Amino acid sequence: MSLLIGILITFLVVILVLYLINMLPLDGRAKQIARIIVIIIGVISLLKYLAVF
């Protein structure tokens, strides 16, 4: 059960950070780079919860 909660929290945090990045007054290229970094970090943390790493 804690595995599911950890995955859900990670997913929600990634969505929240992506939403906040959209609200920042940055140009398109900087937003795209920030989104890619957040998604990569989110995928890595999800893989840690699934014990792949």
mmCIF file of the N, C-alpha and C atoms, coordinates in Angstrom:
data_MODEL
# 
_entry.id   MODEL 
# 
loop_
_atom_site.group_PDB 
_atom_site.id 
_atom_site.type_symbol 
_atom_site.label_atom_id 
_atom_site.label_alt_id 
_atom_site.label_comp_id 
_atom_site.label_asym_id 
_atom_site.label_entity_id 
_atom_site.label_seq_id 
_atom_site.pdbx_PDB_ins_code 
_atom_site.Cartn_x 
_atom_site.Cartn_y 
_atom_site.Cartn_z 
_atom_site.occupancy 
_atom_site.B_iso_or_equiv 
_atom_site.pdbx_formal_charge 
_atom_site.auth_seq_id 
_atom_site.auth_comp_id 
_atom_site.auth_asym_id 
_atom_site.auth_atom_id 
_atom_site.pdbx_PDB_model_num 
ATOM 1   N N  . MET A 1 1  ? 0.819  -1.195 0.000   1.00 0.00 ? 1  MET A N  1 
ATOM 2   C CA . MET A 1 1  ? 0.000  0.000  0.000   1.00 0.00 ? 1  MET A CA 1 
ATOM 3   C C  . MET A 1 1  ? 0.864  1.262  0.000   1.00 0.00 ? 1  MET A C  1 
ATOM 4   N N  . SER A 1 2  ? 1.989  1.234  0.726   1.00 0.00 ? 2  SER A N  1 
ATOM 5   C CA . SER A 1 2  ? 2.845  2.420  0.758   1.00 0.00 ? 2  SER A CA 1 
ATOM 6   C C  . SER A 1 2  ? 3.512  2.650  -0.600  1.00 0.00 ? 2  SER A C  1 
ATOM 7   N N  . LEU A 1 3  ? 3.717  1.590  -1.364  1.00 0.00 ? 3  LEU A N  1 
ATOM 8   C CA . LEU A 1 3  ? 4.270  1.737  -2.711  1.00 0.00 ? 3  LEU A CA 1 
ATOM 9   C C  . LEU A 1 3  ? 3.323  2.555  -3.579  1.00 0.00 ? 3  LEU A C  1 
ATOM 10  N N  . LEU A 1 4  ? 2.045  2.237  -3.502  1.00 0.00 ? 4  LEU A N  1 
ATOM 11  C CA . LEU A 1 4  ? 1.044  2.960  -4.286  1.00 0.00 ? 4  LEU A CA 1 
ATOM 12  C C  . LEU A 1 4  ? 0.951  4.417  -3.860  1.00 0.00 ? 4  LEU A C  1 
ATOM 13  N N  . ILE A 1 5  ? 1.015  4.672  -2.570  1.00 0.00 ? 5  ILE A N  1 
ATOM 14  C CA . ILE A 1 5  ? 0.967  6.044  -2.069  1.00 0.00 ? 5  ILE A CA 1 
ATOM 15  C C  . ILE A 1 5  ? 2.196  6.823  -2.529  1.00 0.00 ? 5  ILE A C  1 
ATOM 16  N N  . GLY A 1 6  ? 3.366  6.210  -2.482  1.00 0.00 ? 6  GLY A N  1 
ATOM 17  C CA . GLY A 1 6  ? 4.590  6.869  -2.938  1.00 0.00 ? 6  GLY A CA 1 
ATOM 18  C C  . GLY A 1 6  ? 4.542  7.213  -4.412  1.00 0.00 ? 6  GLY A C  1 
ATOM 19  N N  . ILE A 1 7  ? 4.035  6.298  -5.219  1.00 0.00 ? 7  ILE A N  1 
ATOM 20  C CA . ILE A 1 7  ? 3.915  6.554  -6.657  1.00 0.00 ? 7  ILE A CA 1 
ATOM 21  C C  . ILE A 1 7  ? 2.920  7.676  -6.916  1.00 0.00 ? 7  ILE A C  1 
ATOM 22  N N  . LEU A 1 8  ? 1.810  7.662  -6.208  1.00 0.00 ? 8  LEU A N  1 
ATOM 23  C CA . LEU A 1 8  ? 0.796  8.698  -6.379  1.00 0.00 ? 8  LEU A CA 1 
ATOM 24  C C  . LEU A 1 8  ? 1.318  10.071 -5.972  1.00 0.00 ? 8  LEU A C  1 
ATOM 25  N N  . ILE A 1 9  ? 2.031  10.142 -4.864  1.00 0.00 ? 9  ILE A N  1 
ATOM 26  C CA . ILE A 1 9  ? 2.602  11.420 -4.412  1.00 0.00 ? 9  ILE A CA 1 
ATOM 27  C C  . ILE A 1 9  ? 3.626  11.933 -5.415  1.00 0.00 ? 9  ILE A C  1 
ATOM 28  N N  . THR A 1 10 ? 4.473  11.051 -5.917  1.00 0.00 ? 10 THR A N  1 
ATOM 29  C CA . THR A 1 10 ? 5.464  11.455 -6.916  1.00 0.00 ? 10 THR A CA 1 
ATOM 30  C C  . THR A 1 10 ? 4.782  11.994 -8.168  1.00 0.00 ? 10 THR A C  1 
ATOM 31  N N  . PHE A 1 11 ? 3.757  11.303 -8.622  1.00 0.00 ? 11 PHE A N  1 
ATOM 32  C CA . PHE A 1 11 ? 3.022  11.731 -9.809  1.00 0.00 ? 11 PHE A CA 1 
ATOM 33  C C  . PHE A 1 11 ? 2.386  13.107 -9.592  1.00 0.00 ? 11 PHE A C  1 
ATOM 34  N N  . LEU A 1 12 ? 1.775  13.310 -8.434  1.00 0.00 ? 12 LEU A N  1 
ATOM 35  C CA . LEU A 1 12 ? 1.144  14.593 -8.141  1.00 0.00 ? 12 LEU A CA 1 
ATOM 36  C C  . LEU A 1 12 ? 2.159  15.725 -8.037  1.00 0.00 ? 12 LEU A C  1 
ATOM 37  N N  . VAL A 1 13 ? 3.312  15.449 -7.453  1.00 0.00 ? 13 VAL A N  1 
ATOM 38  C CA . VAL A 1 13 ? 4.354  16.469 -7.342  1.00 0.00 ? 13 VAL A CA 1 
ATOM 39  C C  . VAL A 1 13 ? 4.867  16.862 -8.726  1.00 0.00 ? 13 VAL A C  1 
ATOM 40  N N  . VAL A 1 14 ? 5.061  15.887 -9.599  1.00 0.00 ? 14 VAL A N  1 
ATOM 41  C CA . VAL A 1 14 ? 5.527  16.179 -10.960 1.00 0.00 ? 14 VAL A CA 1 
ATOM 42  C C  . VAL A 1 14 ? 4.503  17.048 -11.692 1.00 0.00 ? 14 VAL A C  1 
ATOM 43  N N  . ILE A 1 15 ? 3.219  16.710 -11.567 1.00 0.00 ? 15 ILE A N  1 
ATOM 44  C CA . ILE A 1 15 ? 2.179  17.511 -12.220 1.00 0.00 ? 15 ILE A CA 1 
ATOM 45  C C  . ILE A 1 15 ? 2.151  18.927 -11.656 1.00 0.00 ? 15 ILE A C  1 
ATOM 46  N N  . LEU A 1 16 ? 2.270  19.061 -10.342 1.00 0.00 ? 16 LEU A N  1 
ATOM 47  C CA . LEU A 1 16 ? 2.271  20.381 -9.725  1.00 0.00 ? 16 LEU A CA 1 
ATOM 48  C C  . LEU A 1 16 ? 3.454  21.222 -10.198 1.00 0.00 ? 16 LEU A C  1 
ATOM 49  N N  . VAL A 1 17 ? 4.635  20.622 -10.255 1.00 0.00 ? 17 VAL A N  1 
ATOM 50  C CA . VAL A 1 17 ? 5.820  21.360 -10.693 1.00 0.00 ? 17 VAL A CA 1 
ATOM 51  C C  . VAL A 1 17 ? 5.687  21.761 -12.160 1.00 0.00 ? 17 VAL A C  1 
ATOM 52  N N  . LEU A 1 18 ? 5.149  20.876 -12.990 1.00 0.00 ? 18 LEU A N  1 
ATOM 53  C CA . LEU A 1 18 ? 4.941  21.229 -14.397 1.00 0.00 ? 18 LEU A CA 1 
ATOM 54  C C  . LEU A 1 18 ? 3.949  22.382 -14.533 1.00 0.00 ? 18 LEU A C  1 
ATOM 55  N N  . TYR A 1 19 ? 2.909  22.382 -13.712 1.00 0.00 ? 19 TYR A N  1 
ATOM 56  C CA . TYR A 1 19 ? 1.943  23.489 -13.724 1.00 0.00 ? 19 TYR A CA 1 
ATOM 57  C C  . TYR A 1 19 ? 2.619  24.796 -13.305 1.00 0.00 ? 19 TYR A C  1 
ATOM 58  N N  . LEU A 1 20 ? 3.438  24.738 -12.268 1.00 0.00 ? 20 LEU A N  1 
ATOM 59  C CA . LEU A 1 20 ? 4.126  25.942 -11.801 1.00 0.00 ? 20 LEU A CA 1 
ATOM 60  C C  . LEU A 1 20 ? 5.120  26.456 -12.838 1.00 0.00 ? 20 LEU A C  1 
ATOM 61  N N  . ILE A 1 21 ? 5.758  25.549 -13.565 1.00 0.00 ? 21 ILE A N  1 
ATOM 62  C CA . ILE A 1 21 ? 6.679  25.969 -14.625 1.00 0.00 ? 21 ILE A CA 1 
ATOM 63  C C  . ILE A 1 21 ? 5.914  26.726 -15.710 1.00 0.00 ? 21 ILE A C  1 
ATOM 64  N N  . ASN A 1 22 ? 4.699  26.267 -16.017 1.00 0.00 ? 22 ASN A N  1 
ATOM 65  C CA . ASN A 1 22 ? 3.889  26.970 -17.019 1.00 0.00 ? 22 ASN A CA 1 
ATOM 66  C C  . ASN A 1 22 ? 3.535  28.375 -16.573 1.00 0.00 ? 22 ASN A C  1 
ATOM 67  N N  . MET A 1 23 ? 3.427  28.605 -15.275 1.00 0.00 ? 23 MET A N  1 
ATOM 68  C CA . MET A 1 23 ? 3.070  29.921 -14.753 1.00 0.00 ? 23 MET A CA 1 
ATOM 69  C C  . MET A 1 23 ? 4.254  30.894 -14.732 1.00 0.00 ? 23 MET A C  1 
ATOM 70  N N  . LEU A 1 24 ? 5.470  30.391 -14.828 1.00 0.00 ? 24 LEU A N  1 
ATOM 71  C CA . LEU A 1 24 ? 6.640  31.260 -14.782 1.00 0.00 ? 24 LEU A CA 1 
ATOM 72  C C  . LEU A 1 24 ? 6.756  32.081 -16.059 1.00 0.00 ? 24 LEU A C  1 
ATOM 73  N N  . PRO A 1 25 ? 7.210  33.319 -15.923 1.00 0.00 ? 25 PRO A N  1 
ATOM 74  C CA . PRO A 1 25 ? 7.374  34.162 -17.122 1.00 0.00 ? 25 PRO A CA 1 
ATOM 75  C C  . PRO A 1 25 ? 8.706  33.897 -17.831 1.00 0.00 ? 25 PRO A C  1 
ATOM 76  N N  . LEU A 1 26 ? 8.836  32.710 -18.375 1.00 0.00 ? 26 LEU A N  1 
ATOM 77  C CA . LEU A 1 26 ? 10.050 32.332 -19.109 1.00 0.00 ? 26 LEU A CA 1 
ATOM 78  C C  . LEU A 1 26 ? 9.723  32.226 -20.595 1.00 0.00 ? 26 LEU A C  1 
ATOM 79  N N  . ASP A 1 27 ? 10.767 32.225 -21.410 1.00 0.00 ? 27 ASP A N  1 
ATOM 80  C CA . ASP A 1 27 ? 10.531 32.015 -22.831 1.00 0.00 ? 27 ASP A CA 1 
ATOM 81  C C  . ASP A 1 27 ? 10.278 30.525 -23.090 1.00 0.00 ? 27 ASP A C  1 
ATOM 82  N N  . GLY A 1 28 ? 9.823  30.218 -24.279 1.00 0.00 ? 28 GLY A N  1 
ATOM 83  C CA . GLY A 1 28 ? 9.414  28.857 -24.612 1.00 0.00 ? 28 GLY A CA 1 
ATOM 84  C C  . GLY A 1 28 ? 10.516 27.821 -24.483 1.00 0.00 ? 28 GLY A C  1 
ATOM 85  N N  . ARG A 1 29 ? 11.714 28.202 -24.872 1.00 0.00 ? 29 ARG A N  1 
ATOM 86  C CA . ARG A 1 29 ? 12.835 27.251 -24.835 1.00 0.00 ? 29 ARG A CA 1 
ATOM 87  C C  . ARG A 1 29 ? 13.188 26.889 -23.389 1.00 0.00 ? 29 ARG A C  1 
ATOM 88  N N  . ALA A 1 30 ? 13.217 27.873 -22.505 1.00 0.00 ? 30 ALA A N  1 
ATOM 89  C CA . ALA A 1 30 ? 13.542 27.613 -21.100 1.00 0.00 ? 30 ALA A CA 1 
ATOM 90  C C  . ALA A 1 30 ? 12.455 26.759 -20.448 1.00 0.00 ? 30 ALA A C  1 
ATOM 91  N N  . LYS A 1 31 ? 11.191 27.019 -20.781 1.00 0.00 ? 31 LYS A N  1 
ATOM 92  C CA . LYS A 1 31 ? 10.104 26.203 -20.239 1.00 0.00 ? 31 LYS A CA 1 
ATOM 93  C C  . LYS A 1 31 ? 10.216 24.763 -20.706 1.00 0.00 ? 31 LYS A C  1 
ATOM 94  N N  . GLN A 1 32 ? 10.570 24.586 -21.974 1.00 0.00 ? 32 GLN A N  1 
ATOM 95  C CA . GLN A 1 32 ? 10.689 23.239 -22.516 1.00 0.00 ? 32 GLN A CA 1 
ATOM 96  C C  . GLN A 1 32 ? 11.818 22.480 -21.829 1.00 0.00 ? 32 GLN A C  1 
ATOM 97  N N  . ILE A 1 33 ? 12.945 23.117 -21.604 1.00 0.00 ? 33 ILE A N  1 
ATOM 98  C CA . ILE A 1 33 ? 14.070 22.481 -20.917 1.00 0.00 ? 33 ILE A CA 1 
ATOM 99  C C  . ILE A 1 33 ? 13.692 22.131 -19.485 1.00 0.00 ? 33 ILE A C  1 
ATOM 100 N N  . ALA A 1 34 ? 13.000 23.041 -18.799 1.00 0.00 ? 34 ALA A N  1 
ATOM 101 C CA . ALA A 1 34 ? 12.584 22.782 -17.420 1.00 0.00 ? 34 ALA A CA 1 
ATOM 102 C C  . ALA A 1 34 ? 11.594 21.624 -17.365 1.00 0.00 ? 34 ALA A C  1 
ATOM 103 N N  . ARG A 1 35 ? 10.668 21.572 -18.313 1.00 0.00 ? 35 ARG A N  1 
ATOM 104 C CA . ARG A 1 35 ? 9.704  20.454 -18.352 1.00 0.00 ? 35 ARG A CA 1 
ATOM 105 C C  . ARG A 1 35 ? 10.410 19.125 -18.547 1.00 0.00 ? 35 ARG A C  1 
ATOM 106 N N  . ILE A 1 36 ? 11.377 19.087 -19.454 1.00 0.00 ? 36 ILE A N  1 
ATOM 107 C CA . ILE A 1 36 ? 12.099 17.844 -19.718 1.00 0.00 ? 36 ILE A CA 1 
ATOM 108 C C  . ILE A 1 36 ? 12.854 17.391 -18.474 1.00 0.00 ? 36 ILE A C  1 
ATOM 109 N N  . ILE A 1 37 ? 13.495 18.324 -17.784 1.00 0.00 ? 37 ILE A N  1 
ATOM 110 C CA . ILE A 1 37 ? 14.240 17.981 -16.570 1.00 0.00 ? 37 ILE A CA 1 
ATOM 111 C C  . ILE A 1 37 ? 13.303 17.432 -15.504 1.00 0.00 ? 37 ILE A C  1 
ATOM 112 N N  . VAL A 1 38 ? 12.148 18.074 -15.304 1.00 0.00 ? 38 VAL A N  1 
ATOM 113 C CA . VAL A 1 38 ? 11.191 17.615 -14.292 1.00 0.00 ? 38 VAL A CA 1 
ATOM 114 C C  . VAL A 1 38 ? 10.655 16.235 -14.644 1.00 0.00 ? 38 VAL A C  1 
ATOM 115 N N  . ILE A 1 39 ? 10.355 15.998 -15.904 1.00 0.00 ? 39 ILE A N  1 
ATOM 116 C CA . ILE A 1 39 ? 9.838  14.693 -16.312 1.00 0.00 ? 39 ILE A CA 1 
ATOM 117 C C  . ILE A 1 39 ? 10.887 13.612 -16.118 1.00 0.00 ? 39 ILE A C  1 
ATOM 118 N N  . ILE A 1 40 ? 12.137 13.894 -16.447 1.00 0.00 ? 40 ILE A N  1 
ATOM 119 C CA . ILE A 1 40 ? 13.204 12.908 -16.253 1.00 0.00 ? 40 ILE A CA 1 
ATOM 120 C C  . ILE A 1 40 ? 13.376 12.584 -14.777 1.00 0.00 ? 40 ILE A C  1 
ATOM 121 N N  . ILE A 1 41 ? 13.384 13.601 -13.929 1.00 0.00 ? 41 ILE A N  1 
ATOM 122 C CA . ILE A 1 41 ? 13.508 13.371 -12.488 1.00 0.00 ? 41 ILE A CA 1 
ATOM 123 C C  . ILE A 1 41 ? 12.312 12.582 -11.970 1.00 0.00 ? 41 ILE A C  1 
ATOM 124 N N  . GLY A 1 42 ? 11.123 12.895 -12.460 1.00 0.00 ? 42 GLY A N  1 
ATOM 125 C CA . GLY A 1 42 ? 9.928  12.159 -12.047 1.00 0.00 ? 42 GLY A CA 1 
ATOM 126 C C  . GLY A 1 42 ? 9.980  10.700 -12.448 1.00 0.00 ? 42 GLY A C  1 
ATOM 127 N N  . VAL A 1 43 ? 10.411 10.419 -13.663 1.00 0.00 ? 43 VAL A N  1 
ATOM 128 C CA . VAL A 1 43 ? 10.511 9.034  -14.124 1.00 0.00 ? 43 VAL A CA 1 
ATOM 129 C C  . VAL A 1 43 ? 11.554 8.272  -13.311 1.00 0.00 ? 43 VAL A C  1 
ATOM 130 N N  . ILE A 1 44 ? 12.668 8.911  -13.027 1.00 0.00 ? 44 ILE A N  1 
ATOM 131 C CA . ILE A 1 44 ? 13.706 8.247  -12.225 1.00 0.00 ? 44 ILE A CA 1 
ATOM 132 C C  . ILE A 1 44 ? 13.198 7.931  -10.821 1.00 0.00 ? 44 ILE A C  1 
ATOM 133 N N  . SER A 1 45 ? 12.476 8.872  -10.222 1.00 0.00 ? 45 SER A N  1 
ATOM 134 C CA . SER A 1 45 ? 11.960 8.609  -8.872  1.00 0.00 ? 45 SER A CA 1 
ATOM 135 C C  . SER A 1 45 ? 10.880 7.529  -8.898  1.00 0.00 ? 45 SER A C  1 
ATOM 136 N N  . LEU A 1 46 ? 10.055 7.487  -9.944  1.00 0.00 ? 46 LEU A N  1 
ATOM 137 C CA . LEU A 1 46 ? 9.074  6.409  -10.055 1.00 0.00 ? 46 LEU A CA 1 
ATOM 138 C C  . LEU A 1 46 ? 9.763  5.057  -10.223 1.00 0.00 ? 46 LEU A C  1 
ATOM 139 N N  . LEU A 1 47 ? 10.836 5.029  -10.993 1.00 0.00 ? 47 LEU A N  1 
ATOM 140 C CA . LEU A 1 47 ? 11.580 3.788  -11.153 1.00 0.00 ? 47 LEU A CA 1 
ATOM 141 C C  . LEU A 1 47 ? 12.223 3.341  -9.840  1.00 0.00 ? 47 LEU A C  1 
ATOM 142 N N  . LYS A 1 48 ? 12.625 4.289  -9.008  1.00 0.00 ? 48 LYS A N  1 
ATOM 143 C CA . LYS A 1 48 ? 13.161 3.943  -7.687  1.00 0.00 ? 48 LYS A CA 1 
ATOM 144 C C  . LYS A 1 48 ? 12.079 3.312  -6.818  1.00 0.00 ? 48 LYS A C  1 
ATOM 145 N N  . TYR A 1 49 ? 10.853 3.852  -6.896  1.00 0.00 ? 49 TYR A N  1 
ATOM 146 C CA . TYR A 1 49 ? 9.760  3.246  -6.130  1.00 0.00 ? 49 TYR A CA 1 
ATOM 147 C C  . TYR A 1 49 ? 9.461  1.829  -6.602  1.00 0.00 ? 49 TYR A C  1 
ATOM 148 N N  . LEU A 1 50 ? 9.629  1.582  -7.877  1.00 0.00 ? 50 LEU A N  1 
ATOM 149 C CA . LEU A 1 50 ? 9.370  0.251  -8.417  1.00 0.00 ? 50 LEU A CA 1 
ATOM 150 C C  . LEU A 1 50 ? 10.577 -0.671 -8.286  1.00 0.00 ? 50 LEU A C  1 
ATOM 151 N N  . ALA A 1 51 ? 11.614 -0.198 -7.604  1.00 0.00 ? 51 ALA A N  1 
ATOM 152 C CA . ALA A 1 51 ? 12.825 -0.979 -7.304  1.00 0.00 ? 51 ALA A CA 1 
ATOM 153 C C  . ALA A 1 51 ? 13.574 -1.406 -8.568  1.00 0.00 ? 51 ALA A C  1 
ATOM 154 N N  . VAL A 1 52 ? 13.534 -0.577 -9.591  1.00 0.00 ? 52 VAL A N  1 
ATOM 155 C CA . VAL A 1 52 ? 14.323 -0.849 -10.792 1.00 0.00 ? 52 VAL A CA 1 
ATOM 156 C C  . VAL A 1 52 ? 15.762 -0.402 -10.558 1.00 0.00 ? 52 VAL A C  1 
ATOM 157 N N  . PHE A 1 53 ? 15.930 0.721  -9.839  1.00 0.00 ? 53 PHE A N  1 
ATOM 158 C CA . PHE A 1 53 ? 17.268 1.203  -9.508  1.00 0.00 ? 53 PHE A CA 1 
ATOM 159 C C  . PHE A 1 53 ? 17.574 0.866  -8.065  1.00 0.00 ? 53 PHE A C  1 
# 
